[in-house]
Amino acid sequence: MIEGAKTTGTDRIELYTESFAHQYSLGNKKGIQPYVAAAVLANELELGINAGHDLSLENIEYFHQNIPNLLEVSIGHALISEALYLGLDNVINMYLNKLK
C-alpha cells in the first residue's frame, strides 16, 4: 500500500496504530516492528509519515522513539479523554514532553 500511495502522487501516509497500541498494552513491544518496516519503506520512497488511532500518553513516547522521521500524530481522542482527568494544559504539555 505504501508503494501504491507513492504512485498516486501523495506526499504523506498515515500509519493506523490500533494494532501497535493493543500489543503494547499487552507488554509486547515487538508489535511495533511492522510499523518500523513501513516507516523505513516510506522514508526510502520520500513519503512523510503521520500516525494515529489509539496513541496515548502510555505508548506515544515508545512509538515516537522507534518510528524514523515521524512528522505528525493524531491524538485527539486520547488527549481529550486524558484531559478530563488531568486538565487540558497539563495533558498537552505531557504529550509535548513525550514527543521531544
N, C-alpha and C positions, 0 to 999 in steps of 0.2 A: 504494500500500500504506500509505503514511503517513496519508493521509486515512481509509482504511479502519480503521486502528488507532484513530484518534480516535473513530470511530463505535462501537467496542466498549467504550469507557469506560476504555481503558488510560491510564496516565499517563506511560509512557516507551516509547521504541523503542530498538532496538539496531541500529547500523549494522554490517553484516558487511563487514569491511575487507580481505578477501583480495585483491580486485582492486586496491585502492589500494596495498597493500604490494608486490604484484608490479610494478605500474607504477613505483612509487618506486624499487624495486631496479634497474630499467632506466634510471633517470635521468629518468623522465617525471613531473615534478611536477604536470603538468596532470591526472594521474589522480585528483587529489583533487576536481576540480570537481563531479562528481555527488554527492559526499558533502557538499560545502558547500551545494549546492542542496537536498539532503534535509534538512540541518540548518536551513536558513533556513525551509523549509516547516514542519518540526516546531516550530520556535520560534514561528512565526505561529499554529500550532494549539495552542500552550501545552503541548506534549509535551516531556518531558525526553529527553535524548539520552545513550545509552550507546554504546560501540563495542567491537568485539573481533574477533579472529582475525587472526593474523599481524602484530599490532603488536609492535614490538621496540624496543630501545634505539636502533636505527638510524633508525627512522621515526616514533616516537611524538611527538617534540617538534614536528616539522613538522605532523603530523596535529592535535595539540592546538592549535597556534597558528592553524590555519585553520578549525577547526570551532567555530562560536559556541555557547557555553553547553554544552560537553561536560561531563557530570556524572560519568561513570564509564567506566573502561576495563577490559576483561577481558584480562589479560596473563599468566595463569598459566603457560601452556606456555613462552612465551619467557622469562619470569622464571626459571623453574626450570632451563631449558636453559642460560641465561647464568650462573646461579648455580653450576653445576657447574664452570665455569672461573674465575669471579671471586669466588665466595662470596656467600651469601645476603644478609648485611647490606650488603655493597658494592652489590649489584645493586638492592636495594630503595632505597637512598639515591640511586643513579644515576637510577632511574625518578622518584623524588620530585623530584629536581632538574630533570629534563626537563619535568615537569608543573607547575612553578611559573609 
